[in-house]
C-alpha cells in the first residue's frame, strides 16, 4: 500500500503532462495569410521582383501601351461627337430664335397698319 500511492501520483503526473493539449488561439493564428510585396514564391530567389517593378514592366509592355492608346482614341472620339452635337444644338437653337423673331416681327407689322388708319 505504501508503494501504491506514489505510483498513482507519478502515473497521474505522466498522464497530465503527456496529454495532447489544444490551444484555441494557435489555430486562429495559422489561418492568417501574410501578403508579401514580391511576386515570386521565394523573395530571395533569383527571379524575385517587387510589385512596383512588376507593375512598371507590365505598363511598358506593348499590349498595355496599345490598350492605353485605344482608350485615348475612344475618349477623343467621344469628345468630338459631343462637340459636334453641341454645335448642332447651337445651330438649331439659333434657327429657332430667328424663326421666333421673324414671327414676332411679322405679327408686329400686321398689327401696326391696323392702328395707323389714316383719315381723309
C-alpha positions as CSV (number, residue, x, y, z in Angstrom):
1,X,0.0,0.0,0.0
2,X,2.9,2.3,0.7
3,X,4.1,1.9,-2.9
4,X,0.6,2.3,-4.4
5,X,0.1,6.0,-3.5
6,X,3.4,7.2,-5.0
7,X,2.8,5.0,-8.1
8,X,-0.7,6.6,-8.6
9,X,0.8,10.0,-8.1
10,X,3.5,9.5,-10.7
11,X,1.1,7.9,-13.1
12,X,-1.3,10.9,-12.9
13,X,1.6,13.3,-13.4
14,X,2.7,11.4,-16.5
15,X,-0.8,11.3,-18.0
16,X,-1.4,15.0,-17.5
17,X,2.0,16.1,-18.8
18,X,2.0,13.8,-21.8
19,X,-1.6,14.5,-22.9
20,X,-2.3,16.4,-26.1
21,X,-3.4,20.0,-25.3
22,X,-5.4,22.1,-27.8
23,X,-4.9,25.8,-27.7
24,X,-7.7,27.8,-29.3
25,X,-5.5,30.8,-30.2
26,X,-2.9,28.8,-32.1
27,X,-5.4,27.6,-34.8
28,X,-6.6,31.1,-35.4
29,X,-3.1,32.4,-35.9
30,X,-2.4,29.8,-38.6
31,X,-5.4,30.9,-40.7
32,X,-3.9,34.4,-41.1
33,X,-2.4,34.9,-44.6
34,X,0.5,37.1,-44.9
35,X,0.8,39.2,-48.1
36,X,4.3,39.9,-49.3
37,X,5.3,42.6,-51.7
38,X,7.1,40.1,-54.1
39,X,5.6,38.2,-57.0
40,X,7.9,35.2,-56.6
41,X,7.3,32.5,-54.1
42,X,10.7,33.0,-52.5
43,X,11.7,36.6,-52.2
44,X,15.4,35.6,-52.1
45,X,15.3,33.7,-55.3
46,X,16.9,34.9,-58.5
47,X,13.6,35.8,-60.2
48,X,12.1,37.7,-57.3
49,X,10.7,41.1,-58.4
50,X,8.9,43.7,-56.2
51,X,5.4,44.6,-57.0
52,X,6.3,48.1,-58.1
53,X,8.9,46.8,-60.6
54,X,6.5,44.2,-61.9
55,X,3.9,46.9,-62.4
56,X,6.4,49.0,-64.4
57,X,7.3,46.0,-66.5
58,X,3.6,45.4,-67.3
59,X,3.0,49.0,-68.1
60,X,5.9,49.1,-70.5
61,X,4.6,46.0,-72.4
62,X,3.3,46.6,-76.0
63,X,-0.1,45.1,-75.2
64,X,-0.6,47.6,-72.3
65,X,0.5,50.5,-74.4
66,X,-1.8,49.5,-77.2
67,X,-4.7,49.3,-74.9
68,X,-3.9,52.7,-73.5
69,X,-3.9,54.2,-77.0
70,X,-7.2,52.6,-77.8
71,X,-8.8,54.1,-74.7
72,X,-7.3,57.5,-75.6
73,X,-8.7,57.3,-79.1
74,X,-12.1,56.3,-77.8
75,X,-12.1,59.3,-75.4
76,X,-11.1,61.6,-78.2
77,X,-13.9,60.3,-80.4
78,X,-16.4,60.8,-77.7
79,X,-15.2,64.4,-77.2
80,X,-15.5,65.1,-80.9
81,X,-19.0,63.6,-81.0
82,X,-20.1,65.7,-78.0
83,X,-18.6,68.8,-79.6
84,X,-20.5,68.2,-82.9
85,X,-23.7,67.6,-81.0
86,X,-23.3,70.8,-79.1
87,X,-22.6,72.7,-82.4
88,X,-25.7,71.2,-84.0
89,X,-27.8,72.1,-81.0
90,X,-26.5,75.7,-81.0
91,X,-27.3,76.0,-84.7
92,X,-30.8,74.6,-84.2
93,X,-31.3,77.0,-81.2
94,X,-30.2,80.0,-83.3
95,X,-32.5,79.0,-86.2
96,X,-35.4,78.7,-83.8
97,X,-34.6,82.1,-82.3
98,X,-34.5,83.6,-85.8
99,X,-37.9,82.0,-86.7
100,X,-39.4,83.3,-83.5
101,X,-38.0,86.8,-84.1
102,X,-39.3,86.7,-87.7
103,X,-42.8,85.6,-86.4
104,X,-42.8,88.4,-83.8
105,X,-41.8,90.9,-86.5
106,X,-44.5,89.7,-88.9
107,X,-47.1,89.8,-86.1
108,X,-46.0,93.3,-85.1
109,X,-46.1,94.5,-88.7
110,X,-49.6,93.1,-89.2
111,X,-50.9,94.8,-86.1
112,X,-49.2,98.1,-86.7
113,X,-51.0,99.0,-90.0
114,X,-54.4,98.4,-88.3
115,X,-53.6,101.1,-85.7
116,X,-52.3,103.6,-88.3
117,X,-55.5,104.1,-90.1
118,X,-55.4,107.5,-92.0
119,X,-58.5,109.7,-92.1
120,X,-59.1,111.8,-95.1
